[in-house]
Amino acid sequence: MFNHRFNKFKIKLKASLTLKIALISAIIANLCLFAYSIIGSSVDVNGFLQEPFFLVPIAYFFVLIAIISGLLFMAKESRSGD
C-alpha cells in the first residue's frame, strides 16, 4: 500500500518537473527576446551592424525546450488520467 502511494507521488513529482522546465524555458526565451529588443542595433562608424544577435538563437532553443517539455507534461498527464 505504501509503495503504491510512493509511486503515485513520484509520478506527480516528475510531471511537475517537466512543467517547471517548460515554464522556466518559456520565461528565459521571453527574456532573451525582450533583451534583444531593448538593446537594439546600430551601425558603427565603419558601417558594421552592431546587434546582440546571439540572443535570437538562444531564445529559439529555449522555445524548443519549452514546447518539448510541455508536450511531455501533457502526455504524462493524459496517460495518468486513465
N, CA, C and O of each residue as an XYZ file, in Angstrom:
328
protein
N       0.830     -1.197      0.000
C       0.000      0.000      0.000
C       0.877      1.265      0.000
O       0.626      2.214     -0.743
N       1.889      1.249      0.838
C       2.770      2.409      0.894
C       3.519      2.588     -0.422
O       3.715      3.712     -0.885
N       3.933      1.479     -1.016
C       4.684      1.540     -2.264
C       3.841      2.156     -3.379
O       4.360      2.919     -4.194
N       2.544      1.833     -3.423
C       1.655      2.398     -4.444
C       1.534      3.917     -4.278
O       1.567      4.657     -5.261
N       1.397      4.369     -3.042
C       1.303      5.815     -2.795
C       2.606      6.516     -3.169
O       2.590      7.609     -3.736
N       3.714      5.890     -2.854
C       5.012      6.479     -3.171
C       5.198      6.588     -4.677
O       5.683      7.609     -5.164
N       4.823      5.553     -5.424
C       4.953      5.593     -6.880
C       4.070      6.678     -7.481
O       4.479      7.359     -8.421
N       2.866      6.844     -6.948
C       1.968      7.889     -7.448
C       2.573      9.274     -7.185
O       2.509     10.151     -8.046
N       3.155      9.468     -6.007
C       3.803     10.736     -5.681
C       5.004     10.973     -6.585
O       5.250     12.098     -7.020
N       5.757      9.902     -6.869
C       6.931     10.007     -7.721
C       6.540     10.421     -9.138
O       7.239     11.224     -9.756
N       5.438      9.887     -9.660
C       4.961     10.254    -10.991
C       4.549     11.718    -11.011
O       4.881     12.437    -11.954
N       3.830     12.175     -9.987
C       3.415     13.576     -9.939
C       4.621     14.500     -9.827
O       4.623     15.584    -10.410
N       5.636     14.091     -9.094
C       6.840     14.902     -8.950
C       7.555     15.041    -10.285
O       8.030     16.125    -10.624
N       7.638     13.945    -11.051
C       8.267     14.015    -12.363
C       7.460     14.878    -13.315
O       8.030     15.643    -14.092
N       6.144     14.767    -13.265
C       5.301     15.578    -14.143
C       5.445     17.050    -13.796
O       5.506     17.898    -14.685
N       5.500     17.352    -12.522
C       5.648     18.753    -12.154
C       7.035     19.274    -12.545
O       7.197     20.464    -12.814
N       8.016     18.401    -12.575
C       9.348     18.815    -13.004
C       9.333     19.207    -14.477
O       9.944     20.207    -14.853
N       8.648     18.437    -15.314
C       8.577     18.787    -16.734
C       7.802     20.081    -16.936
O       8.129     20.871    -17.822
N       6.785     20.301    -16.125
C       6.045     21.560    -16.220
C       6.921     22.734    -15.804
O       6.888     23.791    -16.435
N       7.696     22.556    -14.756
C       8.606     23.621    -14.318
C       9.649     23.928    -15.385
O       9.965     25.091    -15.635
N      10.179     22.888    -16.009
C      11.160     23.094    -17.078
C      10.536     23.860    -18.229
O      11.163     24.757    -18.792
N       9.296     23.510    -18.585
C       8.611     24.200    -19.683
C       8.391     25.674    -19.350
O       8.638     26.543    -20.186
N       7.932     25.953    -18.145
C       7.659     27.344    -17.767
C       8.941     28.168    -17.666
O       8.990     29.306    -18.135
N       9.962     27.604    -17.064
C      11.224     28.338    -16.932
C      11.847     28.590    -18.302
O      12.387     29.668    -18.549
N      11.774     27.608    -19.184
C      12.318     27.790    -20.535
C      11.563     28.868    -21.299
O      12.170     29.663    -22.016
N      10.240     28.898    -21.150
C       9.450     29.926    -21.823
C       9.786     31.314    -21.283
O       9.860     32.278    -22.045
N       9.989     31.414    -19.980
C      10.349     32.704    -19.383
C      11.721     33.162    -19.876
O      11.901     34.331    -20.215
N      12.686     32.247    -19.917
C      14.026     32.609    -20.394
C      13.987     33.035    -21.854
O      14.666     33.987    -22.240
N      13.194     32.334    -22.674
C      13.074     32.706    -24.092
C      12.497     34.108    -24.232
O      12.978     34.905    -25.037
N      11.468     34.407    -23.448
C      10.887     35.752    -23.497
C      11.873     36.809    -23.029
O      11.923     37.903    -23.593
N      12.654     36.497    -22.009
C      13.660     37.454    -21.534
C      14.734     37.704    -22.588
O      15.194     38.835    -22.747
N      15.137     36.659    -23.308
C      16.131     36.838    -24.378
C      15.594     37.744    -25.479
O      16.294     38.643    -25.945
N      14.360     37.509    -25.890
C      13.782     38.337    -26.948
C      13.539     39.768    -26.469
O      13.698     40.720    -27.233
N      13.153     39.915    -25.204
C      12.958     41.249    -24.639
C      14.289     41.997    -24.579
O      14.358     43.177    -24.924
N      15.342     41.312    -24.141
C      16.664     41.946    -24.078
C      17.147     42.326    -25.469
O      17.761     43.377    -25.647
N      16.875     41.477    -26.455
C      17.274     41.779    -27.834
C      16.584     43.051    -28.325
O      17.205     43.884    -28.984
N      15.297     43.196    -28.001
C      14.584     44.392    -28.468
C      14.983     45.639    -27.687
O      14.989     46.736    -28.246
N      15.314     45.496    -26.415
C      15.717     46.646    -25.600
C      17.115     47.125    -25.998
O      17.347     48.326    -26.131
N      18.042     46.189    -26.186
C      19.414     46.572    -26.539
C      19.444     47.233    -27.906
O      20.128     48.236    -28.109
N      18.700     46.665    -28.837
C      18.611     47.256    -30.169
C      19.864     47.048    -30.992
O      20.791     46.351    -30.583
N      19.872     47.666    -32.157
C      21.024     47.542    -33.051
C      21.402     48.920    -33.570
O      20.591     49.847    -33.592
N      22.646     49.025    -33.984
C      23.131     50.293    -34.520
C      24.226     50.006    -35.542
O      24.769     48.903    -35.601
N      24.534     51.008    -36.336
C      25.606     50.905    -37.319
C      26.763     51.763    -36.813
O      26.589     52.944    -36.513
N      27.952     51.150    -36.723
C      29.094     51.914    -36.220
C      29.698     52.775    -37.333
O      29.186     52.801    -38.452
N      30.781     53.473    -37.020
C      31.378     54.412    -37.974
C      31.968     53.721    -39.202
O      32.130     54.351    -40.247
N      32.288     52.445    -39.088
C      32.841     51.694    -40.217
C      31.755     51.055    -41.082
O      32.064     50.414    -42.087
N      30.508     51.221    -40.707
C      29.407     50.658    -41.479
C      29.016     49.245    -41.079
O      28.260     48.587    -41.794
N      29.520     48.771    -39.950
C      29.168     47.433    -39.487
C      27.947     47.498    -38.575
O      27.805     48.413    -37.764
N      27.080     46.520    -38.725
C      25.890     46.430    -37.886
C      26.281     45.835    -36.537
O      26.870     44.756    -36.475
N      25.955     46.530    -35.476
C      26.222     46.070    -34.120
C      24.892     45.694    -33.477
O      24.050     46.555    -33.222
N      24.709     44.396    -33.216
C      23.477     43.939    -32.587
C      23.749     42.676    -31.779
O      24.685     41.935    -32.080
N      22.940     42.430    -30.763
C      23.112     41.218    -29.942
C      22.372     40.028    -30.566
O      21.440     39.490    -29.968
N      22.789     39.622    -31.768
C      22.063     38.587    -32.494
C      22.129     37.231    -31.799
O      21.269     36.383    -32.036
N      23.120     37.007    -30.954
C      23.245     35.725    -30.267
C      22.020     35.410    -29.412
O      21.761     34.246    -29.108
N      21.264     36.440    -29.022
C      20.091     36.209    -28.185
C      18.952     35.524    -28.943
O      18.144     34.825    -28.332
N      18.878     35.711    -30.249
C      17.782     35.130    -31.032
C      17.872     33.601    -31.077
O      16.880     32.947    -30.756
N      19.007     32.994    -31.458
C      19.046     31.526    -31.442
C      18.915     30.928    -30.047
O      18.374     29.834    -29.883
N      19.411     31.645    -29.043
C      19.240     31.167    -27.669
C      17.757     31.149    -27.312
O      17.280     30.206    -26.681
N      17.033     32.183    -27.712
C      15.594     32.229    -27.452
C      14.877     31.100    -28.180
O      13.998     30.458    -27.604
N      15.238     30.846    -29.441
C      14.622     29.741    -30.188
C      14.909     28.397    -29.520
O      14.039     27.527    -29.477
N      16.104     28.227    -29.008
C      16.461     26.991    -28.315
C      15.581     26.785    -27.084
O      15.090     25.681    -26.849
N      15.379     27.847    -26.296
C      14.546     27.727    -25.109
C      13.072     27.550    -25.460
O      12.339     26.895    -24.718
N      12.629     28.118    -26.569
C      11.253     27.879    -27.026
C      11.087     26.408    -27.382
O      10.074     25.797    -27.042
N      12.064     25.841    -28.057
C      12.012     24.424    -28.411
C      11.970     23.549    -27.161
O      11.197     22.594    -27.098
N      12.786     23.866    -26.181
C      12.778     23.117    -24.921
C      11.421     23.245    -24.235
O      10.899     22.263    -23.708
N      10.846     24.447    -24.237
C       9.546     24.654    -23.605
C       8.458     23.851    -24.310
O       7.602     23.262    -23.651
N       8.480     23.822    -25.630
C       7.466     23.068    -26.376
C       7.597     21.572    -26.101
O       6.599     20.900    -25.840
N       8.813     21.052    -26.157
C       9.016     19.624    -25.907
C       8.624     19.264    -24.475
O       7.967     18.247    -24.256
N       9.014     20.075    -23.510
C       8.672     19.809    -22.111
C       7.170     19.890    -21.888
O       6.602     19.079    -21.156
N       6.528     20.864    -22.516
C       5.079     20.980    -22.389
C       4.355     19.796    -22.989
O       3.378     19.313    -22.416
N       4.818     19.321    -24.136
C       4.203     18.137    -24.748
C       4.417     16.892    -23.890
O       3.514     16.067    -23.756
N       5.606     16.755    -23.311
C       5.851     15.627    -22.411
C       4.954     15.691    -21.185
O       4.429     14.670    -20.741
N       4.778     16.885    -20.639
C       3.905     17.050    -19.479
C       2.472     16.678    -19.825
O       1.810     15.973    -19.063
N       1.986     17.152    -20.978
C       0.606     16.836    -21.370
C       0.444     15.341    -21.633
O      -0.598     14.771    -21.311
N       1.455     14.702    -22.212
C       1.374     13.261    -22.459
C       1.340     12.484    -21.146
O       0.578     11.527    -21.008
N       2.161     12.891    -20.186
C       2.164     12.209    -18.890
C       0.849     12.413    -18.152
O       0.333     11.486    -17.527
N       0.312     13.612    -18.223
C      -0.951     13.889    -17.541
C      -2.109     13.121    -18.167
O      -2.970     12.608    -17.452
N      -2.140     13.037    -19.489
C      -3.238     12.313    -20.130
C      -3.113     10.813    -19.874
O      -4.124     10.118    -19.764
N      -1.892     10.312    -19.780
C      -1.689      8.893    -19.507
C      -2.039      8.566    -18.059
O      -2.612      7.508    -17.797
N      -1.712      9.440    -17.117
C      -2.003      9.173    -15.707
C      -3.474      9.383    -15.383
O      -3.958      8.885    -14.367
N      -4.191     10.110    -16.228
C      -5.620     10.337    -16.005
C      -6.473      9.132    -16.324
O      -7.622      9.059    -15.889
N      -5.930      8.166    -17.089
C      -6.704      6.971    -17.455
C      -6.837      6.004    -16.322
O      -7.460      4.953    -16.477
